[in-house]
Amino acid sequence: MEFIEFFLNPHNEREFEVINTQYGKTKTTLPFFDGEIDYRTALIRVLEITSDGTTEFNPHRFRSYEANWLVQAGFLNQEKTHFYSISVILFKLGQQLYQSLFPKGDKSEEILKAALQRAGGDELHIQFSFEANSVKTNRAADYPWELLHDGMRFLAWHKVSFSRYIVYNDSAPNLPLVNKLNVLFVCSEAFDLAQGMKQLGQSDRQAIKTGLELASQEGHIHLTDLAEEIRGISTFNALQRYLTEHRGEKQAHILHFDGHGLYGKKCHKCGKIHAGITPQKCGNELCGENLPPAQGYLVFADEQGQPDYVSAAKLGATLQNLTPSYKNINHGSLAVVVLSACQSGMAVAGESLFNGTAQKLIHHSIPAVVAMQYSVSVKAAKDFAEQFYRALGQKDSLSAALRQARIAMDIEGNHWYRPVLYLRWDDNEGGKLFGKLNPPQKSSTSVQAKEFNVLIDIKHQPDTMNLKALIKNGILNQLAISFNDEDIADILLNTIDFPGHMRPIFPSKGKMLGYWQEICQQIQNGVLTGGNDLQLLVDEAADIFPANPIFQKYRS
């Protein structure tokens, strides 16, 4: 597998840089703007409306200027009665997304084409990295980049897989490699007609089991259906009890939730749920409270089978106790959460990427989350899950399994681009769950588990520190946070003899990450007399801030 990473660094509401730390960068602009107006959310509504195959235009769902733009951009017919076919819509979206990331003849396109050539017919894995607070500047992280179309083909149809990486102030969790995966399946049959959520049938559960049965024949995957295990309803409380009581060999490595999801607001006073980002006050006539910011919810069932909207923050806090740690090394730990729920990967507003369900779980140290950016049909969710677990059962990586599952969702339909993979772990860029590790040398920095070949890095010992490692491990983010004053920054740069005439103009605090990225890029390119010595930069930062855990972890 060939791996390439692009860091999307925003400059303002529309402009951003596409950066590959090894080969270079391109300054470009986000698509779907007309002047200062961003039509991204209008297009998301188009994708949601057409998700069930309908093309009829409802003028009540769009403002007049949005409808006019959709006509001008070629998504809506001149009579404003119907959208064009989904194949036309996806083709146009995919091309504009590609032209935004990879302008013709620019550096980023050269980097992509070279990576495709190096892959030589094997899988190319593209990882998009975003800073957690980048949405304060622009919404590049919200775009469906999985739709990329180079003018001849959708990349996802031709052995190209995608993942997303959120850069924030915390070290990435380590990957627990195992020889057998325990999958805990939670199927919620709760529905809410008031929110447009139809009742789900028993066929969903059976379809996922069909895919898992094939994997189980090889002995690599063990499935537990929570409802069958407890002989009752899969409530959130039941999930908490199961996770608490099943440790060691019975520890779940994958949690799969199948049910409804929603991105919206829940009233703190009366509990009424409101879909979307628009409502500002509770719609309950007896309440009228101001609503909190929108976030992702999963719809569990309560003891009576009624919908129980569980926030991603609540689920994440529960699961965080089961994520990779130094104490739980004999049988692995929770590595993946799979969300078949609609809109479980959506975050279209707010000042942090951690508003959506998947993003919030990543913030709670879940190493990998598979989620749906937009609504998906029951059939698409079934087809996805069946092929996904069949591929995992053959010991494929998460990225490869997800790529195959996309194709199974029907590439001629309107759902294949909706699954999204968030990856956040060290030294495993494609998400490999299975695998035997070579026994590590005796060291205080690693532990070898006899039965499950788990390797947990207690102290990061990089051979060569590079800009990619700085971004991935949160070091660059820490530099921007800790050295956000010009005098303090000069102390660090003077200590490593960084040439004064080569230093960028010190920015306002909102541009601090770009400043330190430029500094680190120059060091990697050899501006220091000692050549590429980013490790020296980290070591000196650790001396200046001895209480900073990130600097201390990655010092030599």
C-alpha positions as CSV (number, residue, x, y, z in Angstrom):
1,M,0.0,0.0,0.0
2,E,1.2,3.5,-0.9
3,F,0.5,6.2,1.6
4,I,0.3,10.0,1.0
5,E,-0.8,12.7,3.4
6,F,-2.2,16.1,2.6
7,F,-2.6,18.7,5.4
8,L,-5.3,21.2,4.7
9,N,-4.3,24.5,6.3
10,P,-6.8,27.3,6.2
11,H,-5.8,30.9,5.5
12,N,-9.3,32.6,5.5
13,E,-12.9,31.7,4.8
14,R,-12.1,30.5,1.3
15,E,-8.4,30.1,0.8
16,F,-6.3,27.3,2.1
17,E,-3.0,25.4,1.5
18,V,-2.7,21.7,0.5
19,I,0.5,20.7,2.2
20,N,2.6,17.5,1.8
21,T,5.4,17.8,4.3
22,Q,7.8,15.8,2.1
23,Y,7.2,17.2,-1.4
24,G,5.6,20.7,-1.1
25,K,2.4,22.7,-1.0
26,T,-0.2,24.4,-3.1
27,K,-2.3,27.5,-2.3
28,T,-5.8,27.1,-3.5
29,T,-9.5,28.0,-2.8
30,L,-12.6,26.0,-1.6
31,P,-15.2,25.3,-4.2
32,F,-18.9,26.2,-4.2
33,F,-18.5,29.9,-3.5
34,D,-20.0,32.7,-5.4
35,G,-18.4,35.9,-4.2
36,E,-18.6,35.9,-0.4
37,I,-21.5,33.4,-0.3
38,D,-20.7,29.8,0.6
39,Y,-23.2,27.3,-1.0
40,R,-21.7,24.2,0.7
41,T,-24.7,23.7,3.0
42,A,-27.1,24.1,0.0
43,L,-25.3,21.3,-1.8
44,I,-25.5,19.1,1.4
45,R,-29.2,19.6,1.3
46,V,-29.3,18.5,-2.3
47,L,-27.4,15.3,-1.4
48,E,-29.8,14.6,1.5
49,I,-32.9,15.2,-0.6
50,T,-31.7,13.0,-3.4
51,S,-30.4,10.2,-1.1
52,D,-33.6,8.1,-1.7
53,G,-33.5,8.6,-5.5
54,T,-36.0,11.6,-5.7
55,T,-35.1,14.5,-8.0
56,E,-38.1,16.7,-7.3
57,F,-37.1,20.2,-6.1
58,N,-38.9,21.6,-3.1
59,P,-38.6,25.4,-3.0
60,H,-39.4,25.5,0.7
61,R,-36.1,23.9,1.4
62,F,-34.0,26.6,-0.3
63,R,-33.8,30.3,-0.3
64,S,-34.4,32.0,-3.7
65,Y,-30.7,33.0,-4.2
66,E,-29.7,29.4,-3.4
67,A,-32.1,28.1,-6.1
68,N,-30.7,30.6,-8.6
69,W,-27.1,29.5,-7.9
70,L,-28.1,25.8,-8.2
71,V,-29.4,26.5,-11.7
72,Q,-26.4,28.5,-12.6
73,A,-24.0,25.8,-11.3
74,G,-25.8,23.1,-13.2
75,F,-27.4,21.1,-10.4
76,L,-31.0,22.3,-10.9
77,N,-33.0,22.6,-14.2
78,Q,-34.0,26.0,-15.5
79,E,-37.7,25.5,-14.6
80,K,-36.6,24.9,-10.9
81,T,-38.7,21.7,-10.8
82,H,-36.1,18.9,-10.7
83,F,-32.5,18.4,-9.9
84,Y,-30.4,16.8,-12.6
85,S,-29.7,13.1,-12.3
86,I,-27.5,12.0,-9.4
87,S,-24.8,10.9,-11.8
88,V,-24.6,14.4,-13.1
89,I,-24.6,15.9,-9.6
90,L,-21.8,13.6,-8.3
91,F,-19.7,14.1,-11.4
92,K,-19.9,17.9,-11.1
93,L,-19.2,17.8,-7.3
94,G,-16.3,15.4,-7.7
95,Q,-14.6,17.4,-10.4
96,Q,-14.9,20.7,-8.5
97,L,-13.5,19.1,-5.3
98,Y,-10.6,17.6,-7.3
99,Q,-9.8,21.0,-9.0
100,S,-9.9,22.6,-5.6
101,L,-7.4,20.2,-4.0
102,F,-5.3,19.5,-7.1
103,P,-5.3,22.5,-9.5
104,K,-4.1,21.5,-12.9
105,G,-0.3,21.6,-13.2
106,D,0.2,22.8,-9.6
107,K,2.4,21.1,-7.0
108,S,-0.4,19.2,-5.3
109,E,-1.5,17.5,-8.5
110,E,2.1,16.5,-9.3
111,I,2.4,15.0,-5.8
112,L,-0.8,13.0,-6.3
113,K,0.1,11.7,-9.7
114,A,3.5,10.6,-8.5
115,A,1.9,8.7,-5.6
116,L,-0.5,7.0,-8.0
117,Q,2.5,6.0,-10.1
118,R,4.4,4.7,-7.1
119,A,1.3,2.6,-6.1
120,G,1.6,0.8,-9.4
121,G,-1.9,-0.7,-9.3
122,D,-1.9,-1.4,-5.6
123,E,-3.9,0.6,-3.1
124,L,-3.1,4.3,-2.7
125,H,-4.2,5.5,0.7
126,I,-4.8,9.3,0.9
127,Q,-5.1,10.8,4.4
128,F,-6.4,14.3,4.9
129,S,-5.3,16.1,8.0
130,F,-7.1,19.0,9.7
131,E,-6.3,21.0,12.7
132,A,-9.1,20.7,15.3
133,N,-9.8,24.4,15.4
134,S,-9.4,24.9,11.7
135,V,-13.2,25.3,11.3
136,K,-12.9,28.7,13.0
137,T,-11.2,29.9,9.8
138,N,-13.0,27.8,7.1
139,R,-15.0,24.6,6.7
140,A,-12.6,22.5,4.5
141,A,-13.0,19.6,6.9
142,D,-16.7,19.4,6.1
143,Y,-16.4,18.7,2.4
144,P,-17.0,15.2,0.9
145,W,-13.4,14.8,-0.4
146,E,-14.1,11.1,-0.9
147,L,-16.0,12.1,-4.1
148,L,-12.8,13.3,-5.9
149,H,-13.1,12.9,-9.7
150,D,-10.1,13.7,-11.9
151,G,-12.1,14.2,-15.1
152,M,-11.8,10.5,-16.1
153,R,-12.8,8.6,-13.0
154,F,-13.8,8.8,-9.3
155,L,-10.6,8.0,-7.5
156,A,-12.5,5.8,-4.9
157,W,-13.5,3.4,-7.6
158,H,-9.9,2.7,-8.6
159,K,-8.0,1.4,-5.6
160,V,-7.8,4.7,-3.8
161,S,-8.8,4.8,-0.2
162,F,-9.3,7.8,2.1
163,S,-9.0,8.6,5.8
164,R,-9.1,11.7,7.9
165,Y,-6.8,12.7,10.7
166,I,-7.6,15.4,13.3
167,V,-4.6,17.3,14.7
168,Y,-5.1,18.4,18.3
169,N,-3.4,18.8,21.6
170,D,-3.1,15.1,22.6
171,S,-0.8,12.3,21.6
172,A,-2.3,9.7,19.2
173,P,-3.3,6.4,20.8
174,N,-1.3,3.3,20.0
175,L,-2.7,0.4,17.9
176,P,-3.5,-2.9,19.7
177,L,-2.7,-5.6,17.1
178,V,-4.6,-8.8,17.8
179,N,-5.0,-12.3,16.3
180,K,-8.7,-12.4,16.8
181,L,-11.3,-9.6,16.8
182,N,-14.2,-9.4,19.1
183,V,-17.1,-7.4,17.5
184,L,-19.9,-6.2,19.7
185,F,-23.0,-5.5,17.7
186,V,-25.6,-3.0,19.0
187,C,-28.7,-2.8,16.9
188,S,-31.2,-0.1,17.9
189,E,-34.7,-0.4,16.5
190,A,-35.8,2.9,17.9
191,F,-37.4,5.3,15.5
192,D,-38.9,8.8,15.6
193,L,-41.4,9.7,12.9
194,A,-41.4,13.3,14.1
195,Q,-37.8,13.5,12.9
196,G,-38.4,11.5,9.7
197,M,-36.9,8.3,11.1
198,K,-38.7,5.2,9.9
199,Q,-38.8,2.0,11.8
200,L,-35.9,-0.4,11.1
201,G,-36.6,-4.1,10.4
202,Q,-34.9,-7.2,11.7
203,S,-33.3,-7.7,8.3
204,D,-30.6,-5.1,9.2
205,R,-29.2,-7.3,12.0
206,Q,-29.3,-10.4,9.9
207,A,-27.4,-8.8,7.0
208,I,-24.5,-7.8,9.2
209,K,-24.4,-11.2,10.7
210,T,-24.2,-12.7,7.2
211,G,-21.1,-10.9,6.5
212,L,-19.6,-11.7,9.9
213,E,-20.4,-15.5,9.6
214,L,-18.0,-15.8,6.6
215,A,-15.3,-14.0,8.6
216,S,-16.0,-16.2,11.6
217,Q,-15.4,-19.4,9.6
218,E,-11.7,-18.4,9.4
219,G,-11.6,-18.0,13.1
220,H,-10.5,-14.4,13.0
221,I,-13.7,-12.6,14.1
222,H,-16.1,-13.3,17.0
223,L,-19.5,-11.7,17.0
224,T,-21.6,-10.8,20.1
225,D,-25.1,-9.4,19.5
226,L,-25.9,-7.3,22.6
227,A,-29.6,-7.9,22.4
228,E,-29.2,-11.7,22.2
229,E,-26.5,-11.6,25.0
230,I,-28.8,-9.8,27.4
231,R,-32.0,-11.2,26.0
232,G,-33.5,-7.8,25.9
233,I,-33.4,-4.3,24.4
234,S,-30.0,-2.9,23.5
235,T,-30.3,0.2,25.6
236,F,-27.4,2.5,26.4
237,N,-27.4,1.4,30.0
238,A,-27.2,-2.2,28.8
239,L,-24.2,-1.3,26.7
240,Q,-22.5,0.3,29.6
241,R,-23.0,-2.8,31.8
242,Y,-21.7,-5.1,29.1
243,L,-18.5,-3.1,28.5
244,T,-17.9,-2.9,32.3
245,E,-18.4,-6.6,32.9
246,H,-16.5,-8.0,29.8
247,R,-12.8,-7.4,30.0
248,G,-9.7,-9.5,29.1
249,E,-10.4,-12.1,26.5
250,K,-14.0,-10.9,26.1
251,Q,-13.0,-7.3,25.6
252,A,-14.7,-5.8,22.5
253,H,-12.2,-4.6,19.9
254,I,-14.9,-3.3,17.5
255,L,-18.2,-1.7,18.6
256,H,-20.7,-1.6,15.7
257,F,-23.8,0.6,16.2
258,D,-26.6,0.1,13.7
259,G,-29.6,2.5,14.0
260,H,-30.6,6.1,13.5
261,G,-28.4,9.1,14.0
262,L,-29.0,12.8,14.0
263,Y,-27.0,16.0,13.9
264,G,-28.9,18.7,15.9
265,K,-29.7,20.3,19.3
266,K,-31.2,18.8,22.4
267,C,-32.9,21.1,24.9
268,H,-31.2,20.8,28.3
269,K,-34.5,21.7,30.1
270,C,-37.2,19.5,28.5
271,G,-35.1,17.1,26.4
272,K,-36.8,17.9,23.1
273,I,-34.6,17.2,20.1
274,H,-34.3,19.6,17.2
275,A,-32.7,18.5,13.9
276,G,-30.1,20.7,12.1
277,I,-28.3,23.9,13.1
278,T,-31.0,26.5,12.5
279,P,-33.3,26.3,15.7
280,Q,-32.1,28.7,18.4
281,K,-34.9,28.2,20.9
282,C,-36.7,25.1,22.1
283,G,-39.8,24.3,20.0
284,N,-41.7,23.0,23.0
285,E,-44.3,25.7,23.6
286,L,-44.1,25.1,27.4
287,C,-40.3,25.5,27.4
288,G,-38.8,28.0,24.9
289,E,-35.2,27.6,26.4
290,N,-32.2,28.7,24.4
291,L,-30.7,25.7,22.7
292,P,-27.0,24.5,23.0
293,P,-24.7,24.2,20.0
294,A,-25.5,21.4,17.6
295,Q,-23.7,18.0,18.0
296,G,-24.1,14.4,16.9
297,Y,-26.5,12.0,18.5
298,L,-27.1,8.2,18.3
299,V,-30.7,7.0,18.7
300,F,-30.7,4.2,21.2
301,A,-33.9,2.6,22.5
302,D,-34.9,3.0,26.2
303,E,-36.4,0.2,28.3
304,Q,-39.8,0.8,26.6
305,G,-38.4,0.9,23.1
306,Q,-38.8,4.7,22.8
307,P,-36.0,6.8,21.2
308,D,-33.2,7.8,23.6
309,Y,-30.9,10.4,22.0
310,V,-27.4,9.7,23.4
311,S,-24.8,12.4,22.6
312,A,-21.4,11.5,21.2
313,A,-19.8,13.2,24.2
314,K,-21.7,10.8,26.5
315,L,-20.8,7.8,24.4
316,G,-17.2,8.9,24.1
317,A,-16.8,9.3,27.8
318,T,-18.0,5.8,28.3
319,L,-15.8,4.2,25.7
320,Q,-12.6,6.2,26.6
321,N,-12.0,3.8,29.6
322,L,-11.6,1.0,27.1
323,T,-9.2,2.6,24.6
324,P,-5.5,1.6,24.4
325,S,-3.7,2.0,27.6
326,Y,-0.6,0.5,29.3
327,K,-2.7,-1.5,31.7
328,N,-4.8,-3.4,29.2
329,I,-2.1,-5.1,27.0
330,N,-2.9,-8.8,27.2
331,H,-6.0,-8.8,25.0
332,G,-5.9,-5.6,23.1
333,S,-8.5,-2.9,23.7
334,L,-11.3,-1.0,21.9
335,A,-9.8,0.0,18.5
336,V,-12.7,0.8,16.2
337,V,-16.2,2.1,16.4
338,V,-18.4,1.5,13.3
339,L,-21.5,3.7,13.0
340,S,-24.1,2.7,10.5
341,A,-26.2,5.6,11.7
342,C,-27.1,8.4,9.3
343,Q,-25.2,11.7,9.7
344,S,-22.8,10.1,12.2
345,G,-19.9,11.8,10.4
346,M,-21.5,15.2,9.9
347,A,-20.3,18.4,11.5
348,V,-21.4,21.5,9.5
349,A,-21.2,24.2,12.2
350,G,-19.5,25.3,15.4
351,E,-15.9,26.3,16.3
352,S,-14.5,22.8,16.6
353,L,-14.3,19.7,14.5
354,F,-15.4,17.7,17.5
355,N,-19.1,18.5,17.0
356,G,-20.0,15.4,14.9
357,T,-20.4,12.0,16.4
358,A,-17.3,10.4,14.8
359,Q,-15.2,13.4,15.5
360,K,-16.2,13.5,19.1
361,L,-15.3,9.8,19.6
362,I,-11.8,10.6,18.1
363,H,-11.5,13.3,20.7
364,H,-12.1,10.6,23.3
365,S,-9.1,8.6,22.1
366,I,-10.9,6.0,20.0
367,P,-8.2,5.0,17.5
368,A,-10.5,4.7,14.5
369,V,-14.1,5.5,13.7
370,V,-16.1,4.5,10.6
371,A,-19.2,6.7,10.1
372,M,-21.7,8.1,7.6
373,Q,-21.3,11.7,6.5
374,Y,-24.9,11.9,5.3
375,S,-28.1,9.8,5.3
376,V,-27.8,6.3,4.0
377,S,-30.6,3.9,3.0
378,V,-31.2,0.6,4.9
379,K,-30.0,-1.4,1.9
380,A,-26.8,0.7,1.5
381,A,-26.0,0.2,5.2
382,K,-26.6,-3.5,4.9
383,D,-24.4,-3.9,1.8
384,F,-21.7,-1.8,3.4
385,A,-21.5,-3.8,6.6
386,E,-21.6,-7.2,4.9
387,Q,-18.7,-6.5,2.6
388,F,-16.8,-4.5,5.3
389,Y,-16.6,-7.4,7.7
390,R,-16.0,-9.9,4.9
391,A,-12.9,-7.9,4.0
392,L,-11.8,-7.5,7.6
393,G,-12.2,-11.3,8.1
394,Q,-9.6,-11.7,5.3
395,K,-7.3,-9.5,7.4
396,D,-7.5,-6.5,5.2
397,S,-6.8,-3.1,6.7
398,L,-9.6,-0.8,7.6
399,S,-8.9,1.5,4.6
400,A,-8.9,-1.5,2.2
401,A,-12.1,-3.0,3.8
402,L,-13.9,0.4,3.6
403,R,-12.8,0.9,0.0
404,Q,-14.3,-2.5,-0.9
405,A,-17.5,-1.8,1.1
406,R,-18.0,1.5,-0.9
407,I,-18.1,-0.6,-4.1
408,A,-20.7,-2.9,-2.6
409,M,-23.0,0.0,-1.9
410,D,-23.5,0.3,-5.6
411,I,-21.2,2.8,-7.4
412,E,-24.0,3.9,-9.7
413,G,-26.1,5.0,-6.7
414,N,-26.0,7.9,-4.3
415,H,-24.5,6.4,-1.2
416,W,-21.0,5.0,-1.9
417,Y,-19.1,8.2,-1.0
418,R,-20.9,8.7,2.3
419,P,-18.8,6.4,4.6
420,V,-15.9,8.2,6.1
421,L,-12.9,6.8,8.0
422,Y,-11.3,8.8,10.9
423,L,-7.9,7.3,11.8
424,R,-5.8,8.4,14.8
425,W,-3.1,6.1,15.9
426,D,0.7,5.8,15.6
427,D,2.6,4.0,12.9
428,N,-0.4,2.3,11.2
429,E,-1.6,4.5,8.4
430,G,-4.0,2.1,6.8
431,G,-5.6,0.8,9.9
432,K,-4.3,-2.8,10.1
433,L,-6.0,-4.6,13.0
434,F,-4.6,-8.1,12.4
435,G,-0.9,-8.9,12.3
436,K,2.0,-10.6,14.0
437,L,4.7,-8.3,15.2
438,N,8.4,-9.2,15.4
439,P,9.4,-9.6,19.1
440,P,10.8,-6.2,20.2
441,Q,14.2,-5.9,21.7
442,K,14.2,-5.9,25.5
443,S,13.5,-2.4,26.6
444,S,11.7,-0.4,29.1
445,T,9.9,1.3,26.3
446,S,7.8,-1.7,25.0
447,V,5.9,-4.7,26.2
448,Q,5.3,-7.8,24.3
449,A,2.0,-9.6,25.0
450,K,2.5,-13.4,24.7
451,E,-0.9,-14.4,23.4
452,F,-2.1,-11.5,21.2
453,N,1.1,-9.9,20.0
454,V,0.1,-6.4,21.3
455,L,2.8,-3.7,21.1
456,I,2.2,-0.5,23.1
457,D,4.8,2.3,22.8
458,I,5.3,3.8,26.2
459,K,8.0,6.2,25.1
460,H,8.2,7.4,21.5
461,Q,11.6,6.7,20.1
462,P,11.7,8.1,16.5
463,D,14.7,7.3,14.3
464,T,14.3,10.7,12.5
465,M,11.9,13.5,13.5
466,N,10.1,15.0,10.5
467,L,7.3,17.4,9.9
468,K,4.8,14.6,9.4
469,A,5.6,13.3,12.8
470,L,5.3,16.8,14.3
471,I,1.8,17.2,12.9
472,K,0.6,13.7,13.7
473,N,1.8,13.6,17.3
474,G,0.5,17.1,18.2
475,I,4.0,18.6,18.5
476,L,3.4,21.3,15.9
477,N,0.2,22.2,17.6
478,Q,2.0,22.5,20.9
479,L,4.7,24.8,19.4
480,A,1.9,27.1,18.2
481,I,0.2,27.1,21.6
482,S,3.3,27.4,23.8
483,F,5.4,29.8,21.6
484,N,2.7,32.2,20.7
485,D,4.7,35.2,21.8
486,E,7.4,36.6,19.6
487,D,9.9,37.0,22.4
488,I,9.5,33.4,23.6
489,A,9.6,32.1,20.0
490,D,12.9,34.0,19.5
491,I,14.4,32.4,22.6
492,L,13.7,28.9,21.1
493,L,14.9,29.8,17.6
494,N,18.1,31.5,18.9
495,T,18.8,28.4,21.0
496,I,19.0,26.3,17.8
497,D,20.7,29.0,15.8
498,F,17.9,29.5,13.3
499,P,19.1,32.3,10.9
500,G,17.3,35.5,11.7
501,H,16.9,36.5,8.0
502,M,15.2,33.3,7.2
503,R,12.4,33.6,9.8
504,P,8.9,34.4,8.6
505,I,7.2,37.6,9.8
506,F,5.7,36.8,13.2
507,P,1.9,36.6,12.8
508,S,-1.2,37.4,14.7
509,K,-2.2,34.6,17.1
510,G,-4.8,33.3,14.6
511,K,-2.0,32.3,12.1
512,M,0.4,30.7,14.6
513,L,0.2,27.2,13.3
514,G,1.2,28.3,9.8
515,Y,4.2,30.2,11.2
516,W,5.6,27.2,13.1
517,Q,4.9,24.9,10.1
518,E,7.0,27.2,7.9
519,I,9.8,27.2,10.5
520,C,9.7,23.4,10.7
521,Q,9.6,23.0,6.9
522,Q,12.7,25.2,6.6
523,I,14.5,23.1,9.3
524,Q,13.5,19.9,7.4
525,N,14.9,21.5,4.2
526,G,18.2,22.0,5.9
527,V,18.3,25.7,7.0
528,L,20.3,24.8,10.2
529,T,24.0,24.2,9.9
530,G,23.4,20.7,11.3
531,G,20.9,19.9,8.5
532,N,17.5,18.5,9.2
533,D,17.4,18.6,13.0
534,L,13.8,18.9,14.1
535,Q,14.6,16.7,17.0
536,L,16.8,19.5,18.3
537,L,13.9,21.9,18.1
538,V,11.7,19.5,20.1
539,D,14.5,18.9,22.7
540,E,15.0,22.6,23.3
541,A,11.2,23.2,23.5
542,A,11.1,20.5,26.2
543,D,13.9,22.3,28.1
544,I,12.0,25.6,28.0
545,F,8.7,24.0,29.0
546,P,9.6,21.0,31.2
547,A,6.0,20.5,32.4
548,N,4.7,20.1,28.8
549,P,3.8,16.4,28.4
550,I,4.0,16.4,24.6
551,F,7.4,17.9,24.4
552,Q,8.7,15.6,27.2
553,K,7.2,12.5,25.5
554,Y,8.9,13.2,22.2
555,R,12.3,14.6,23.3
556,S,15.3,12.4,22.5
